[in-house]
Amino acid sequence: MATILEQFKSIVNFSDHIDIEGTTDSIKKGIDFKGPNAWILFFAIIVASVGLNVNSIPVIIGAMLISPLMGPIMGAGLAIGVNDTELLRKALKNLAVMVIISLFASTAYFIISPLALAEPTELLARTRPTIYDVFIALFGGLAGIVEGSKRDKGTVIAGVAIATALMPPLCTAGYGLANGNMSYFGGAMYLFAINSIFIALATYLMVRYMKFPHVQFADPAKQRRVRRTISLFTLILVVPSIYTGFLVIRENSFNQSAKRFIAENKTLANGYIYDYSVNHKVKPSHLEISIAGERLSENQREILFTNLERHGIMRSQVNLKFNSLYEEGSRETEMLKGIFERTDLEIARKDELINELRKELDSYRTREIPYEQITKEIKAQHPEIMSLTIARGAEISSAPYASKDQVVAIIKWKVELSAAEITKLQEWLSVRLNVTNVKIVQLK
């Protein structure tokens, strides 16, 4: 057991592979935002905006790969971890400038873009954070700082840039500004804030775990002020992270509960649930259920609310919306009932027709002759056979034109069979095909 534990420790230990000085220098260089980096960010935002505009995932991924947004965010996490207020100020300043440039570029693009978004699925995906975004940002940030701390750098940083998706939310926020849609803007900026906070938090945690040395000051009073400032900022970073994570988890749990309830209660007594929506803007979250059919009785409503409470959704969080209903005795009721009755009759008529056609098809299948198998079986009895033609038809007498089913077999032989052999073959075919009238015509 001890040997296994030692092996496990040797596998997960990465202290021997850390380059603290090189990592610090690399992150500090990533914070710098001037000259080429500003233009790269501008162009990358335009590329990402085009990708969102046309719902092209490869274009969005390409834009995320060339974006320099990760630098200041990881720089802020490093600054908190090593008590460097100057580095923190620089990182936050450059991050703010990057955000402003990104919003300006994306807003300008969506103002002048001639492309309409009929189904902006990629934009909508960046307007509502989920618990998965929190996990991706946190563990992506952890992977990023571990990779950045290695002596031999790999391609993990590029993967983290794609996974954490910092650029698309900023482009979506620009779309919201360009179209006056504050819901899009607020949701996208919320997602960007979550990604940034949890990446910085992950960087901070790993910097402390890997024991990066703190910045030391000659003046003890200044050292204390710096520590208090960093502690306050750490508190500001961690507390919203915990609260945001709690909110996202609660909203995700509510979404899943609503989804399970709708799946289990789609059909009601005299109606059905045809749509639902969840609103997290109000607290607590609300579920709106759209119902078609007859208005629910008090007893039916009570059953519905009981089922909702069983899924953890209180009745005060539910709004029942009867968009398509009818009341007894009204003209609209009679019209709707007539439509439903005609629909039911039409469905019943079609079901009856389908059953008749199915029976007819089954009867044809039972009468179908297995031509190839019959040929093989006859050839096994009479190897001299050259060809065989079998057909199911009718024998019709000339008067009074009566008909009866008949199977005709036309067989070509190398040597003709005797009358006794033909009779024997007819009897065999009669039993094999379950018919009483078999006629064999032999050709030489």
Secondary structure, DSSP 8 states (H G I E B T S, - for coil): -HHHHHHHHHHH--GGGB-HHHHHHHHHHHH---THHHHHHHHHHHHHHHHHHTT-HHHHHHHHHH--THHHHHHHHHHHHTT-HHHHHHHHHHHHHHHHHHHHHHHHHHHH-----SS-HHHHTTSS--HHHHHHHHHHHHHHHHHHHBSS--SHHHHHHHHHT-HHHHHHHHHHHHTT-HHHHHHHHHHHHHHHHHHHHHHHHHHHHTT------SSHHHHHHHHHHHHHHHHHHHHHHHHHHHHHHHHHHHHHHHHHHHHHSSB-SSEEEEEEEEE-SSSS-EEEEEEEEE---HHHHHHHHHHHHHTT--GGGEEEEEEEEE-TTSHHHHHHHHHHHHHHHHHHHHHHHHHHHHHHHHHHHHH---HHHHHHHHHHH-TTEEEEEEEEEEEE-SSS--EEEEEEEEEEESS---HHHHHHHHHHHHHHHT-S-EEEEEE-
